[in-house]
Amino acid sequence: MRPEERVHEPWLEHNLDHVRSDFNWLDEQVKGPWISGEKLTQAGVTTVVMYDFLRLFERCDITAESHL
């Protein structure tokens, strides 16, 4: 990604706060066994792929137990 000296910590934390907030919102939207309701859809698959991608970055501080 970017060299450590080029990372602006306040901006990074600002964005990570948005990610955490979005996952909390997503948790509230789940109404069935799948993210999008009673059956698996492309929206659910896409959401899980995005979630797994974000988990690659330790700073996101998200866990499967707290989200999805």
Protein Blocks (a to p, Z undefined) as FASTA:
>chain_A
ZZfklpcfklmmmmmmmmmmmmmmmmmmpmbfbfnljbccfklmmmmmmmmmmmmpmklo
pafklgZZ
